[in-house]
Amino acid sequence: MTTPTDVMAEALASSISHAAFRVLHVLALHMHSGWVDLPPIAEKCRMTPHQIRLPLAELRGARLIEHERRYEMGATGRKTWHTYVRLVDDYATEAAA
């Protein structure tokens, strides 16, 4: 399992924006390495779910996080797409290789 220190070291070595680093910090320190919906992450970063999309794209491009889209029932009672993200598990990737 990747530790928050490992994640931060990789992030500092990459060329990601300040906003992407903030999102990564929230994921590494406040989320428990599982799949997390976007609204709680955006709330902790003091952003809207729409504003967090570009930093998440940067983190996916740097291969620091992975995302998954699920077609689920929304708060209004209709099915809609929900996006979940999590930190990339380096050890699982190494074991598969």
N, C-alpha and C positions, 0 to 999 in steps of 0.2 A: 504494500500500500504506500502511496506517495505521501510524504509528510508535508505540512505547510512550509517548512524550511526549504525542502527540495523544490517545491513549486515556486516559491519566491525567488530562489536563485536562478531558475530557468527564466522566469519573467524578467528579472533584471538584466539577464544576458541577451534577451531579445529586444526588438525595437517596437514595442507596443506603446500605445498612447497612455496618457495618464488615466483616462476613463476606463480603459481596458484593464489597467493595473488595479484600479479600485474594485472592479467587478471580480477579478481574480482573487484579490485579497478577501473579499466577502465569501467567495466560494471556499477558499482554503481554510479560513479560520472559523467561519460560522456555520457552514453546512457540513453534514456528516457523511461525505463521500458517496452519497446515493444520488439518485435522480431528483432534481429540485425544479419546481415550476418557476417561471420567470418573475411573477409579481413579488414574491418575498425577497428575491435578490435585488430587484429594482428598488423596493422600499428601503432596504438597508443601505443602498447606494444613493438614496435620495434622488432617484430618477423615475421616470415613467417606464412601463414595459416597452413602449415604442422607442424611447431614448436609449435603451440598453441594447438594442439590436446591433448597432455598429460595433460597440466594444466586444460583444459576443462573437461577431464575425471575425474580428481581429484575433481573438483568442483561439477560435477554431482554425484560422489560417496558420497560426503559430503552433498548432497541435497541442495546446495546453488543456483544452476542454473538448468534450464531445457532446453532441446534441441528439435528441430524439423527438420526433413529432408524433403525437397520439391524437386520434379522432375520438373525442370523449364528450360526454354530456356537460354542457356549460352551466353557468349559474342561472341562465334564463330558461333552462329546460330544453334547449336545442343542442344538437351535436355540433361541435366545433373543434378546430385544431388547437391543441395545447402543446407548447414547446417546453421540453425539460432539458436541463444541462447537468453535467457532472465533470469533475476533474478526470483527466485521462489517467488510467491506472498503468503506470510504467511497468510494474512487475508482471501484470497479466500480458502486456504486449511482448515483453522479453521471453516469457514462458512459451508463448505461441510461436515465436520465431525459431 
